[in-house]
Amino acid sequence: MGSFSVLNNIPSMSGINQLNLYSINQNTTLNRLSSGMRINTGADDAAGLQIADSLRGNVMASDQSVRNVNDGISVLQIADGALGRINDLLHRAVTLAEEATSEMISDNGRAALDHEYQQILAEIDRIGESTNFNGTALFSDKFGNSGPTDGLDVFAGDLFSQGASSYISASTGSISAENLGLSSNLLTTEGSANALGEIKEALNTTDSMRGEIGASMNRLQSAVNVNSAKSQNTLSAGSAIRDANMAEEITNMAKSQLLIQAGIAALAHSNANSQNMLRLLQ
């Protein structure tokens, strides 16, 4: 049998407890809607938070590795462009040397050819000395000296850490007319013939360098593409754990508001019943 009490309004207390629960749920939903994330504190999903944070850390490390390798690709592109310019100069040098081998060239004409040829050699030296990335000379034995070779060593980080080395290497070393074997002049027919052979050998050398650089660029770009896809998929996995389902949270918000309104109405009705008890004393 039910009883009436003026000391404890049990239905009212129950209504207050329910309103508190509804209010907590509504605040949680508001946090999710405002942040866009399902997990805002460890209390929301402790295990999910750990997994999501671990995945986010992997994504950040992976993205930084991609940026580092893209810088490496830029280095190789600069080196390839410089070697392309040297090749253009060598092609001009071939023309000059070929012309200078003719017995029909006068001494003055040969001197003029040799003057231009020496300017070409000087320009090759200048390109070798001045080509740099962020102030670091590229055609130097000191470039990438932490790597396995004396040429261009691009650190690829975690993208290639599974193999014997984390570097992508392209053999270049120091570039100069002397290092390319260009020591003859065009002042004599014999010297011009020697120069012609040296120039053709230099072209073979620079073409070989460009081939290695091109292969390295392709490998780095392939690794970047694969790693970018991996980063995207990892981000998607973390998003599935951490991000809020906005449609579900909007539904929860409407539900919470309705329950709170119903709870307030029930609480008011419970308090009204207590007031009715006092009328029995009148």
C-alpha positions as CSV (number, residue, x, y, z in Angstrom):
1,M,0.0,0.0,0.0
2,G,1.3,3.4,-0.9
3,S,2.0,6.1,1.8
4,F,2.4,9.8,1.9
5,S,5.4,11.6,3.4
6,V,6.1,15.3,4.0
7,L,9.7,14.6,5.0
8,N,10.9,13.0,1.7
9,N,9.3,13.6,-1.7
10,I,10.7,10.4,-3.3
11,P,9.0,11.0,-6.7
12,S,10.5,14.5,-6.8
13,M,14.0,13.2,-5.9
14,S,13.8,10.5,-8.6
15,G,12.7,13.2,-11.1
16,I,15.7,15.4,-10.1
17,N,18.1,12.4,-10.6
18,Q,16.7,11.8,-14.0
19,L,17.0,15.4,-14.9
20,N,20.7,15.4,-13.9
21,L,21.3,12.4,-16.1
22,Y,19.5,14.0,-19.0
23,S,21.5,17.2,-18.5
24,I,24.8,15.2,-18.5
25,N,23.8,13.5,-21.7
26,Q,22.8,16.8,-23.3
27,N,26.2,18.4,-22.3
28,T,28.1,15.4,-23.8
29,T,26.1,15.8,-27.0
30,L,26.7,19.6,-27.1
31,N,30.5,19.0,-26.7
32,R,30.4,16.5,-29.6
33,L,28.4,18.8,-31.8
34,S,30.6,21.8,-31.1
35,S,33.9,19.9,-31.5
36,G,32.9,17.5,-34.2
37,M,34.5,14.7,-32.2
38,R,32.9,11.8,-30.4
39,I,35.9,11.5,-28.0
40,N,36.6,14.8,-26.2
41,T,37.9,13.3,-22.9
42,G,39.2,10.0,-21.7
43,A,35.9,9.4,-20.0
44,D,34.1,9.3,-23.4
45,D,36.1,6.2,-24.6
46,A,39.4,5.5,-23.0
47,A,40.4,2.6,-25.3
48,G,39.2,4.5,-28.4
49,L,41.2,7.6,-27.3
50,Q,44.4,5.7,-27.1
51,I,43.9,4.0,-30.5
52,A,42.9,7.3,-32.1
53,D,45.9,9.2,-30.7
54,S,48.3,6.5,-31.8
55,L,46.9,6.6,-35.3
56,R,47.1,10.4,-35.4
57,G,50.7,10.2,-34.3
58,N,51.4,7.8,-37.1
59,V,49.7,10.1,-39.6
60,M,51.8,13.1,-38.4
61,A,55.0,11.2,-38.6
62,S,54.1,9.9,-42.1
63,D,53.1,13.3,-43.4
64,Q,56.4,14.8,-42.1
65,S,58.4,12.0,-43.9
66,V,56.5,12.8,-47.1
67,R,57.4,16.5,-46.7
68,N,61.1,15.6,-46.1
69,V,61.2,13.4,-49.2
70,N,59.5,16.0,-51.3
71,D,62.4,18.3,-50.3
72,G,64.7,15.6,-51.5
73,I,62.9,15.5,-54.8
74,S,63.3,19.3,-55.0
75,V,67.1,18.8,-54.4
76,L,67.3,16.2,-57.2
77,Q,65.3,18.5,-59.6
78,I,67.7,21.3,-59.0
79,A,70.6,19.1,-59.6
80,D,69.1,17.7,-62.8
81,G,68.3,21.2,-64.1
82,A,71.9,22.2,-63.5
83,L,73.2,19.2,-65.3
84,G,70.8,19.9,-68.1
85,R,72.3,23.3,-68.5
86,I,75.8,21.8,-68.5
87,N,74.8,19.5,-71.2
88,D,73.6,22.4,-73.3
89,L,77.0,24.0,-72.9
90,L,78.7,20.8,-73.8
91,H,76.7,20.5,-76.9
92,R,77.8,24.0,-77.9
93,A,81.4,22.9,-77.1
94,V,81.1,20.0,-79.5
95,T,80.2,22.4,-82.3
96,L,83.2,24.6,-81.5
97,A,85.6,21.7,-81.2
98,E,84.3,20.1,-84.4
99,E,84.8,23.4,-86.2
100,A,88.3,23.9,-84.7
101,T,89.5,20.5,-86.1
102,S,89.3,21.9,-89.6
103,E,92.6,22.8,-91.2
104,M,90.9,25.7,-92.9
105,I,90.5,27.7,-89.7
106,S,93.0,30.6,-89.3
107,D,94.9,31.3,-86.1
108,N,92.6,34.2,-85.3
109,G,89.5,32.1,-86.0
110,R,90.9,29.3,-83.8
111,A,91.7,31.7,-81.0
112,A,88.1,33.1,-81.2
113,L,86.7,29.5,-81.0
114,D,89.0,28.7,-78.1
115,H,88.0,31.9,-76.3
116,E,84.3,30.9,-76.4
117,Y,85.3,27.3,-75.4
118,Q,87.1,28.6,-72.3
119,Q,84.1,30.6,-71.4
120,I,82.0,27.5,-71.5
121,L,84.5,25.7,-69.2
122,A,84.3,28.6,-66.8
123,E,80.5,28.5,-66.8
124,I,80.6,24.8,-66.1
125,D,82.8,25.5,-63.1
126,R,80.5,28.3,-62.0
127,I,77.4,26.0,-62.2
128,G,79.2,23.3,-60.2
129,E,80.2,25.7,-57.5
130,S,77.0,27.8,-57.2
131,T,74.2,25.1,-57.6
132,N,72.8,24.8,-54.1
133,F,69.7,23.9,-52.1
134,N,69.0,26.2,-49.1
135,G,72.6,27.3,-49.1
136,T,74.1,23.8,-49.3
137,A,76.2,23.2,-52.4
138,L,74.8,20.2,-54.3
139,F,77.8,19.3,-56.5
140,S,80.2,18.8,-53.6
141,D,81.7,15.7,-51.9
142,K,80.5,17.2,-48.6
143,F,76.8,17.2,-49.6
144,G,74.9,14.5,-47.8
145,N,78.1,13.4,-46.0
146,S,76.0,11.5,-43.5
147,G,74.9,9.2,-46.3
148,P,76.6,6.2,-47.8
149,T,78.2,7.9,-50.8
150,D,80.1,11.0,-51.8
151,G,77.4,12.1,-54.2
152,L,73.9,13.3,-53.7
153,D,72.4,11.4,-50.7
154,V,68.7,12.2,-50.0
155,F,67.5,11.0,-46.6
156,A,64.2,9.2,-47.2
157,G,63.4,8.5,-43.5
158,D,60.9,5.9,-42.6
159,L,60.0,5.4,-46.3
160,F,63.0,3.3,-46.8
161,S,64.0,2.3,-43.3
162,Q,63.2,-1.4,-44.1
163,G,66.3,-1.9,-46.3
164,A,70.1,-1.6,-45.6
165,S,69.9,2.2,-45.8
166,S,67.5,5.1,-45.4
167,Y,69.1,7.1,-48.2
168,I,68.5,7.4,-51.9
169,S,71.8,8.1,-53.6
170,A,72.8,9.5,-56.9
171,S,76.5,9.6,-57.9
172,T,77.6,13.1,-58.8
173,G,80.3,14.4,-56.5
174,S,82.1,17.6,-57.3
175,I,81.3,19.0,-60.8
176,S,83.9,21.1,-62.7
177,A,85.5,21.2,-66.1
178,E,88.5,19.5,-64.7
179,N,86.6,16.7,-63.0
180,L,84.7,16.1,-66.2
181,G,88.1,15.6,-67.9
182,L,88.0,18.8,-70.0
183,S,91.7,19.8,-70.1
184,S,92.5,20.5,-73.8
185,N,92.1,23.7,-75.8
186,L,91.1,24.5,-79.4
187,L,94.3,26.4,-80.3
188,T,95.6,23.5,-82.5
189,T,94.0,20.9,-84.7
190,E,95.4,18.2,-82.5
191,G,94.2,19.9,-79.3
192,S,90.7,20.4,-80.9
193,A,90.5,16.7,-81.7
194,N,91.5,15.8,-78.1
195,A,88.9,18.3,-76.8
196,L,86.2,16.8,-79.0
197,G,86.8,13.4,-77.4
198,E,86.9,14.8,-73.9
199,I,83.6,16.7,-74.5
200,K,81.8,13.6,-75.8
201,E,83.1,11.6,-72.7
202,A,81.9,14.4,-70.5
203,L,78.5,14.2,-72.1
204,N,78.4,10.5,-71.3
205,T,79.3,11.3,-67.7
206,T,76.6,13.9,-67.2
207,D,74.0,11.9,-69.0
208,S,74.8,9.0,-66.6
209,M,74.4,11.3,-63.7
210,R,71.1,12.6,-64.9
211,G,69.9,9.0,-65.4
212,E,70.8,8.1,-61.8
213,I,69.1,11.3,-60.5
214,G,66.0,10.6,-62.6
215,A,65.7,7.1,-61.3
216,S,66.1,8.4,-57.8
217,M,63.4,11.0,-58.3
218,N,61.0,8.3,-59.7
219,R,61.6,6.1,-56.8
220,L,61.1,8.9,-54.3
221,Q,57.9,10.0,-56.0
222,S,56.6,6.5,-56.0
223,A,57.3,6.1,-52.3
224,V,55.6,9.5,-51.6
225,N,52.5,8.4,-53.5
226,V,52.3,5.1,-51.6
227,N,52.9,6.7,-48.3
228,S,50.3,9.5,-49.0
229,A,47.7,6.8,-49.6
230,K,48.8,5.0,-46.4
231,S,48.5,8.3,-44.5
232,Q,45.0,8.9,-45.9
233,N,43.8,5.4,-44.9
234,T,45.3,5.7,-41.4
235,L,43.6,9.1,-41.0
236,S,40.3,7.6,-42.1
237,A,40.7,4.8,-39.5
238,G,41.3,7.3,-36.8
239,S,38.4,9.5,-37.9
240,A,36.0,6.5,-37.7
241,I,37.0,6.2,-34.0
242,R,37.3,9.8,-32.9
243,D,34.9,11.8,-35.1
244,A,31.3,12.3,-34.1
245,N,28.4,11.0,-36.2
246,M,26.7,14.4,-36.6
247,A,23.3,12.9,-37.6
248,E,23.3,10.7,-34.6
249,E,24.3,13.5,-32.2
250,I,21.6,15.8,-33.6
251,T,19.1,13.1,-32.9
252,N,20.4,12.7,-29.4
253,M,20.2,16.4,-28.8
254,A,16.5,16.4,-29.8
255,K,15.9,13.4,-27.6
256,S,17.6,15.0,-24.6
257,Q,15.7,18.2,-25.0
258,L,12.4,16.3,-25.1
259,L,13.3,14.2,-22.0
260,I,14.4,17.2,-20.0
261,Q,11.1,19.0,-20.8
262,A,9.1,15.9,-19.8
263,G,11.2,15.5,-16.6
264,I,10.6,19.2,-15.7
265,A,6.8,18.6,-16.2
266,A,6.9,15.4,-14.1
267,L,8.9,17.2,-11.3
268,A,6.3,20.0,-11.3
269,H,3.5,17.5,-11.0
270,S,5.3,15.7,-8.1
271,N,5.8,19.0,-6.3
272,A,2.1,19.8,-6.8
273,N,1.1,16.5,-5.2
274,S,3.1,17.5,-2.1
275,Q,1.2,20.8,-1.9
276,N,-2.1,18.9,-2.1
277,M,-1.1,17.0,1.1
278,L,-1.0,20.3,3.0
279,R,-4.7,20.9,2.1
280,L,-5.6,17.9,4.3
281,L,-4.4,20.0,7.3
282,Q,-6.7,22.9,6.5
